[in-house]
Amino acid sequence: MPTGANNKRKHTYIWVSAIILIFGIFAVYEITKRVKSGTVVEKDRMSMDAKNTEVGFVVNQGEKRKVPDFSFYNQDSVLVTNEDYKGKVYVVEFFFTTCPTICPIMTKNLVDLQDTFKDDGDFGVASFTINPRYDTPSVLTEYAKKYGITDADWHLLTGDQEKIYELAQQGFYIFTNENDDAPGGFEHSGMFALVDKNGYIRSREDEFGNPLIYYRGTITEEQEVNSDGESQQITILKEDIKKLLAE
């Protein structure tokens, strides 16, 4: 075989080897990153077709993450605990009634979910205020009236601020913070968590194979029509709720 052909083949092997090496390094990096974070989604097989995608369990340090015990008063001054949600699929959020930015959008999205599943008695919502000093039961009652919150299983919960923050940050790993420089005096992520009938936090993977874990509550379903890919959070949240209700 001519020397030129040999050199050409040798260069081809080098390029193929380099490409394989690069992809291998990238794959190892992604796997290592997910292992170090301690958070993955346990699943059997997930299709990239959203309607056929399974809703996996969120796993942390090898264990399925479950909602920790909580006990707070709702807008009717009734004590509500995690046991009251047993047997229900529910969405969790952290908000405050005087929020001037994302909370109104989040609440409207939850009202949309409320109306979508109004005929299903196994659906609920848990809204924890991060400003309990102001958000008393009476204030939460007015907030519920303002936004049309009518579901008996949608509890607006208030109580000890330290315990609420502990629940948010250590129970759900959802960011909350009191900050005088933030709009309204508080910071939060605007994420929704989805919980199944047995109290486990559930999720699907995104289009890149990474655990979604939370659903962005700050984009309405109408906005999703004109947005790209990852913004379709409320639509897929509805799909995932339906799947968990059917389990």
C-alpha positions in Angstrom: 0.0 0.0 0.0 1.3 3.5 -0.9 2.9 5.5 1.9 0.3 8.3 1.4 -2.6 5.9 2.0 -0.9 4.7 5.2 -0.5 8.2 6.5 -4.1 9.1 5.6 -5.4 6.0 7.5 -3.1 6.8 10.4 -4.4 10.3 10.6 -8.0 9.0 10.4 -7.4 6.7 13.4 -5.9 9.5 15.4 -8.9 11.8 14.8 -11.4 9.0 15.6 -9.4 8.2 18.8 -9.4 11.8 19.8 -13.2 12.2 19.3 -13.8 9.0 21.3 -11.5 10.3 24.1 -13.3 13.7 24.2 -16.7 12.2 24.4 -15.5 9.8 27.1 -14.1 12.6 29.2 -17.3 14.5 28.9 -19.4 11.5 29.9 -17.2 10.7 32.9 -17.4 14.4 33.9 -21.2 14.4 33.8 -21.5 11.2 35.7 -19.1 12.3 38.3 -20.9 15.6 38.7 -24.2 13.9 39.3 -22.8 11.4 41.7 -21.0 14.1 43.7 -24.3 16.1 44.0 -25.9 13.1 45.5 -29.1 13.7 43.5 -30.4 11.6 40.7 -33.7 10.4 39.4 -34.4 6.7 39.9 -36.2 5.3 36.8 -36.4 2.3 34.6 -36.6 3.9 31.2 -37.5 7.4 30.1 -38.7 8.4 26.7 -37.9 11.9 25.3 -41.6 12.1 24.3 -42.9 14.2 27.2 -46.2 12.4 27.4 -44.5 9.0 27.7 -41.8 10.1 30.1 -41.9 8.4 33.5 -42.0 10.3 36.7 -39.0 9.0 38.7 -38.1 9.2 42.3 -35.6 11.9 43.4 -32.8 10.0 45.1 -30.3 11.6 47.5 -27.3 9.7 48.9 -28.9 6.5 47.7 -32.3 7.1 49.4 -35.6 8.3 47.9 -36.3 11.8 49.1 -39.4 12.1 51.2 -41.1 15.2 52.5 -40.1 15.6 56.1 -42.7 16.0 58.9 -44.2 19.5 59.1 -46.9 21.2 61.1 -48.3 24.7 60.4 -51.5 26.6 60.5 -53.5 27.3 57.3 -55.6 30.3 56.2 -58.5 29.0 58.4 -56.2 28.8 61.5 -56.4 25.0 61.2 -53.3 23.0 62.1 -52.2 21.1 58.9 -49.4 18.5 58.8 -47.8 16.3 56.1 -50.2 13.5 57.2 -53.1 15.6 55.9 -51.6 15.2 52.4 -51.3 11.4 52.7 -53.0 9.8 49.7 -52.8 13.0 47.7 -50.6 14.2 44.9 -49.6 17.8 45.7 -47.5 20.7 44.6 -45.3 22.6 47.1 -44.2 26.2 46.8 -42.6 28.9 49.0 -44.0 32.4 48.6 -45.2 35.5 50.4 -48.3 37.6 49.9 -46.6 41.0 49.5 -44.1 39.7 46.8 -44.0 42.2 44.0 -42.3 40.0 41.4 -42.8 36.3 40.8 -45.3 35.2 43.4 -48.4 36.5 41.5 -47.3 34.4 38.5 -46.7 31.4 40.6 -50.1 31.7 42.3 -51.9 32.1 39.0 -50.1 28.9 37.7 -51.2 27.1 40.8 -54.8 28.3 40.3 -54.6 26.9 36.8 -53.6 23.6 38.2 -56.4 23.8 40.8 -58.9 24.4 38.0 -57.4 21.6 35.8 -57.8 19.0 38.6 -60.9 20.4 40.3 -62.7 17.2 39.8 -60.0 15.1 41.4 -60.2 14.9 45.2 -56.7 13.5 45.4 -54.9 16.7 44.2 -53.7 19.4 46.5 -51.3 22.3 47.0 -49.1 23.3 50.0 -48.1 27.0 49.9 -45.6 28.0 52.7 -45.2 31.7 53.4 -41.6 32.8 53.9 -42.8 36.0 55.7 -45.0 34.5 58.5 -44.6 37.6 60.7 -46.9 39.4 58.2 -48.7 36.5 56.6 -51.1 35.6 59.4 -54.1 33.3 58.7 -56.3 36.3 58.1 -53.9 37.8 55.6 -53.7 34.4 53.9 -57.5 34.2 53.8 -57.6 37.6 51.9 -54.9 36.4 49.6 -56.9 33.2 48.8 -60.0 35.3 48.0 -58.0 37.7 45.8 -56.6 34.9 43.6 -59.6 32.5 43.6 -58.1 29.8 45.7 -61.1 27.5 46.5 -59.7 24.0 46.7 -60.2 22.6 50.2 -56.8 20.8 49.8 -54.9 23.9 49.0 -53.5 25.1 52.3 -51.7 28.4 52.7 -49.4 27.7 55.6 -47.8 30.0 58.2 -45.9 29.5 61.5 -42.4 29.7 62.9 -40.2 31.3 60.3 -37.1 29.3 61.2 -39.0 26.0 60.8 -40.4 27.1 57.4 -36.9 28.0 56.2 -35.5 24.7 57.5 -38.3 22.9 55.6 -37.5 24.8 52.4 -33.7 24.6 52.5 -33.1 21.2 54.1 -36.4 19.4 53.3 -36.9 20.5 49.7 -33.5 22.2 48.9 -35.5 25.2 47.6 -33.8 28.5 48.1 -35.4 31.1 50.5 -33.8 34.0 52.2 -34.7 37.2 54.0 -32.9 40.1 52.3 -33.8 43.8 52.8 -32.2 44.6 49.4 -34.5 42.1 47.6 -37.8 43.2 46.1 -40.3 42.9 49.0 -37.5 42.0 51.4 -37.3 38.3 50.6 -35.6 36.1 48.0 -36.8 32.7 46.7 -36.4 30.6 43.6 -39.9 30.3 42.3 -39.7 26.5 42.0 -42.5 24.0 42.5 -41.9 20.5 44.0 -44.2 17.6 43.1 -45.0 15.0 45.8 -46.8 11.7 45.3 -49.5 10.0 47.4 -46.9 8.4 49.6 -45.0 11.6 50.4 -42.1 11.1 48.0 -40.7 13.9 45.9 -41.0 13.0 42.3 -39.5 14.3 39.0 -38.7 13.5 35.4 -35.5 14.0 33.5 -35.0 16.9 31.1 -34.2 16.5 27.4 -30.4 16.2 28.3 -30.9 13.4 30.7 -30.5 15.5 33.9 -33.0 15.2 36.8 -35.5 18.0 36.6 -36.3 17.8 40.3 -38.3 21.0 40.4 -40.7 22.8 38.0 -40.3 26.5 37.2 -43.4 28.2 38.5 -42.6 31.6 37.0 -43.6 31.0 33.4 -47.3 30.7 32.5 -48.5 28.1 30.1 -49.4 30.8 27.6 -45.9 32.0 27.5 -44.6 28.5 26.9 -46.2 28.5 23.4 -43.6 31.0 22.2 -40.6 29.8 24.2 -37.9 27.3 23.6 -37.8 23.9 25.2 -37.0 24.0 28.9 -39.6 26.7 29.6 -42.5 24.2 29.1 -42.7 23.6 32.8 -46.4 24.0 33.7 -47.4 21.8 30.8 -45.2 18.9 31.8 -46.1 19.5 35.5 -49.8 18.8 34.5 -48.7 15.7 32.7 -46.7 14.4 35.6 -49.6 15.1 38.1 -51.9 13.1 35.9 -49.5 10.2 35.9 -49.1 10.2 39.7 -52.8 10.5 40.2 -53.2 7.4 38.1 -50.7 5.3 40.2 
